[in-house]
Amino acid sequence: MADDAEQRSVEQILALEEELERSRTASASKIQELGKRLSEAEARAIAAEGEIEESRAQVAKLERALREAEERAGTQVERVEPLATAAKRPHGDQRAAANVVEPTPQKPTSAAAVSLSSATFEDLRGLGLSVTQAKRVLDFRKRLHGFDSVDDLDYVPGFPSSFLAELKRQITV
C-alpha cells in the first residue's frame, strides 16, 4: 500500500512538472507575441509622428501662401482656429469663440532683435527659450527651409501663448 501511495505521488509530481513546462512554454510564447506587438506599435507611432510633422509643415506653407495672396489682393481671409489650438484655450477666451486671428507685428520692438533666419542655438537660448524649445525652432526652420514670418512660430509646439507673444516682439525674419 505504501508503494501504491508513493507511485501516485510520483505520477502527480510528473504531471505537475509537465503542466509547469506547458505553462512556461505558453508564457514564453505570449511574451514573444507581446514583444512583437510592442515593436509594431512603436513603428506605427514613429510613422505617425513623421506624418504629423509633415502636416504641420504643409499647414505652415499654406498659411504663408495665404498671407502672400492676401497681401497681393489687399484683403484678409477670416481664419478658423484649429480645434487642437482652440481646445487648449481657457473657456473665457473670447478670441477662440470668435475665431479672431490677431496680426503679429513683423518688426521687432527691441533694437537688438534676433533673426529667426540666422539665429543660432545660443541666440535662441539668450531669448529665454529652453533647450527643447530652441531645438524645436531650429528643426522647424530646417524642415521649412527658413521662416517667412514670425507667425510661423505658432506652428512650433511647446510655446505658451504669453511667452510666444513676448518672443515675437524680440525677433524678426
C-alpha positions in Angstrom: 0.0 0.0 0.0 2.9 2.4 0.7 4.3 1.6 -2.7 1.0 2.5 -4.3 0.8 5.8 -2.5 4.4 6.5 -3.4 3.7 5.6 -7.1 0.6 8.0 -7.1 2.8 10.8 -5.6 5.5 10.3 -8.3 2.8 10.4 -11.0 1.3 13.6 -9.5 4.8 15.2 -9.4 5.4 14.2 -13.0 2.0 15.6 -14.1 2.7 18.8 -12.2 6.2 19.1 -13.8 4.6 18.6 -17.3 1.9 21.3 -16.5 4.7 23.6 -15.3 6.6 23.1 -18.6 3.5 23.7 -20.7 2.9 27.0 -18.7 6.5 28.1 -19.2 6.2 27.4 -23.0 2.9 29.3 -23.2 4.2 32.2 -21.2 7.4 32.5 -23.4 5.2 32.4 -26.5 2.9 35.1 -25.0 5.9 37.3 -24.1 7.3 36.9 -27.6 3.9 37.8 -29.1 3.6 40.9 -26.9 7.2 42.0 -27.8 6.3 41.7 -31.4 3.1 43.7 -31.0 5.0 46.4 -29.0 7.6 46.7 -31.8 4.8 47.1 -34.3 3.1 49.7 -32.2 6.3 51.7 -31.8 6.9 51.6 -35.5 3.4 52.9 -36.1 3.9 55.7 -33.5 7.1 56.8 -35.2 5.5 56.8 -38.6 2.6 58.9 -37.2 5.0 61.4 -35.6 6.6 61.9 -39.0 3.2 62.4 -40.7 2.2 64.9 -38.1 5.4 66.9 -38.6 4.9 66.8 -42.4 1.3 68.0 -41.9 2.5 70.9 -39.7 5.0 71.9 -42.3 2.3 71.8 -45.0 0.0 73.9 -42.9 2.7 76.4 -42.4 3.4 76.6 -46.1 -0.3 77.0 -46.9 -0.5 79.8 -44.3 2.4 81.5 -45.9 0.8 81.2 -49.4 -2.5 82.6 -48.0 -0.7 85.6 -46.4 1.1 86.3 -49.7 -2.2 86.1 -51.6 -3.9 88.4 -49.0 -1.1 90.9 -49.4 -1.4 90.9 -53.2 -5.2 91.2 -53.0 -5.1 93.7 -50.2 -7.7 91.6 -48.2 -7.7 89.3 -45.2 -9.4 86.0 -45.1 -11.0 85.1 -41.8 -9.3 82.0 -40.4 -10.8 79.3 -38.3 -8.7 78.3 -35.4 -7.6 74.7 -35.4 -9.5 72.5 -32.9 -6.3 71.4 -31.2 -5.3 75.0 -30.5 -8.8 76.1 -29.5 -9.2 73.2 -27.1 -6.1 74.5 -25.1 -7.5 78.0 -24.6 -9.4 78.9 -21.4 -13.2 78.8 -21.7 -13.4 82.6 -21.1 -11.1 83.5 -24.0 -13.4 85.3 -26.5 -10.8 85.1 -29.3 -11.3 81.3 -29.5 -15.1 81.7 -29.8 -14.9 84.4 -32.4 -12.1 82.7 -34.4 -10.2 86.0 -34.5 -6.7 85.9 -35.7 -4.7 88.8 -34.2 -1.9 90.0 -36.5 1.6 90.0 -35.1 3.9 92.8 -36.0 6.7 91.8 -38.3 9.1 94.4 -36.9 10.6 93.7 -33.5 10.3 96.4 -30.8 13.8 95.7 -29.5 16.8 97.2 -31.1 18.8 94.0 -30.5 16.4 91.8 -32.4 17.3 88.2 -33.3 16.6 87.0 -36.8 14.9 83.6 -37.0 16.6 83.0 -40.3 20.1 83.1 -38.9 19.6 82.6 -35.1 21.9 80.1 -33.5 21.1 77.8 -30.7 22.8 80.2 -28.3 20.9 83.2 -29.7 17.6 81.4 -29.1 18.7 80.4 -25.6 19.6 84.1 -24.9 15.9 84.9 -25.7 14.8 82.7 -22.8 13.9 79.6 -24.8 14.5 76.3 -23.1 16.9 73.8 -24.7 14.0 71.8 -26.1 12.2 74.9 -27.5 15.4 76.2 -29.2 15.9 72.8 -30.8 12.3 72.7 -32.0 12.7 76.1 -33.6 15.9 75.1 -35.4 14.5 71.8 -36.5 11.3 73.5 -37.8 13.4 76.1 -39.6 15.4 73.4 -41.3 12.3 71.4 -42.4 10.7 74.5 -43.9 13.9 75.9 -45.3 13.5 79.1 -43.3 10.8 81.2 -41.8 8.6 83.5 -43.8 7.1 85.3 -40.8 7.4 85.4 -37.1 3.9 83.9 -37.1 5.4 80.6 -38.3 6.4 80.1 -34.7 2.7 79.4 -34.0 3.3 76.0 -35.6 6.2 75.1 -33.4 4.9 73.1 -30.5 5.8 73.8 -26.9 5.3 77.6 -26.5 2.8 79.1 -24.1 0.9 81.8 -25.8 2.0 84.5 -23.4 5.7 83.6 -23.9 5.2 83.4 -27.7 3.7 86.9 -27.8 6.7 88.3 -26.0 9.1 86.3 -28.1 7.6 87.6 -31.3 8.4 91.2 -30.1 12.1 90.3 -29.8 12.6 88.6 -33.2 12.5 89.3 -36.9 12.7 87.1 -40.0 
